[in-house]
Every structure is written in C-alpha cells, then in structure tokens.
C-alpha cells in the first residue's frame, strides 16, 4: 500500500462515503502541506507524489496530483484539470482586461460523485475554493432524486402518509362538520 493510500485511509476513517470524505482529503492537503512554487522535481525519484509527501509540500500541480491519487485510492472517480486562474489582482482597469501570464497556470482535481457532474475541488493552500452554482434543472433533479431515495428507504412512513392523506380526503366532510360542531360548542 502506497503512502498516499495510507493517508487517504487515515483522513477518511470514520466518515461516511461521499462529500465528507472528499472534503476531508482536500482539507488535509490544504492544511498539512505547504505551497512551494519553486520546488524542483528530483530526477532520481520514481514516485513524485511520495517525494511531495515526504517534503511536506510543493507546487500547485503536485497538490492536484496528490489529491487525485488520494481520491482515487478512496474510491472516487476523479480527473485532473488545468487552465488559468485569473484573479482580481490580474485585472488591468485601464486596459479593461485581465493580464494572463504563465504565473496564472494552475491545475486542480475534479471529482464525480453522482456519475454525471464533475465538481472542482481546490487542495492547494492559498488558492480560492472553487465557486459553482447549480442550474434550476440540476437543483430540481437533485431534490427529486433525494426525495425518491428517501421514499425507498422509508416505505412504512410513505404508506402511512399516503393512507392518512387518503383518509383525510375521503372523510373531509365529516372532519369539517366535526370541527365546526366543536367550535360551535366552545363558543
């Protein structure tokens, strides 16, 4: 078992599979290791992730790579993404554009929990946590799927609820009459 697999097991121990485990791995990388953009890969080392772990940090691409390896060893479908991270400090207000240089090059992992949507995560300390929003359709679908799964896990409660609502509708006239009669006696 590799060092990253052992760490992933430690970091996720006692947590239910899902977002809590992903968050734990990402948070441990952000807090337990240091960002060092000047880190150089040792040509003699066969396992750069192990080297990163032993040195206690490295550049952002090693945080992303280590996070992908840890998430995969924990059983999550992950991929490595790359692009440019442009922040407010990169914006030139006179030119009304952002200046993008090689310093803006960045890598980050993305994890797929539901088999359909990729969620970006940021294990590198000092980098902003990704901001993402759901469309109305994604939100509605997720809530409907969550409700459906809850109904499948709680069939007795669902049957009891449907039966209660059915009886209330069936005997609504009697309920209303009883309530009005009770109110009349009280008044």
VENFENZI-V664898 format. One record per pair of residues at least 12 apart in sequence whose C-alpha atoms are under 8 Angstrom apart, sorted by the first residue. I is the first residue (numbers start at 0). J is the second residue. D is the distance in whole Angstrom. If there is no record, write none. Layout:
I	J	D
I	J	D
//
This chain:
2	49	7
3	48	8
3	49	7
3	52	8
3	65	7
3	68	7
3	69	6
3	72	8
4	68	8
4	69	6
4	72	6
4	73	8
6	69	8
7	24	7
7	69	5
7	70	7
7	72	7
7	73	6
8	73	7
10	23	6
10	24	6
10	27	7
11	23	6
11	24	7
11	73	8
17	112	7
18	112	8
21	70	7
24	66	7
24	69	7
24	70	7
25	66	7
25	120	7
25	121	7
25	122	5
26	122	7
28	62	7
28	66	7
28	122	6
28	123	7
28	124	8
29	122	5
29	123	5
29	124	5
30	124	7
31	55	8
32	52	8
32	55	5
32	56	5
32	57	8
32	124	8
33	55	6
33	56	5
33	57	7
33	124	7
34	56	6
34	57	5
34	58	6
34	59	7
34	123	7
34	124	6
34	125	8
35	56	6
35	57	5
35	58	5
35	59	8
36	57	6
36	58	4
36	59	7
37	57	8
37	58	7
38	57	5
38	58	6
48	61	7
48	64	7
48	65	6
59	105	7
59	106	7
59	107	8
59	123	6
60	105	7
60	106	5
60	107	7
62	107	8
62	122	6
62	123	6
63	79	7
63	106	6
63	107	5
63	108	6
63	121	8
63	122	6
63	123	7
64	79	7
64	107	8
64	108	7
66	108	7
66	122	7
67	79	7
67	108	6
75	110	7
75	111	7
75	112	7
76	110	6
76	111	5
76	112	7
77	108	7
77	109	6
77	110	4
77	111	6
78	108	6
78	109	5
78	110	7
79	106	7
79	107	6
79	108	5
79	109	6
80	106	6
80	107	5
80	108	6
80	109	7
81	104	7
81	105	6
81	106	4
81	107	6
82	104	6
82	105	6
82	106	6
83	99	8
83	103	5
83	104	5
83	105	6
84	103	5
84	104	6
84	105	6
85	97	7
85	99	7
85	103	6
107	119	7
107	120	7
107	121	6
107	122	7
108	120	6
108	121	7
//
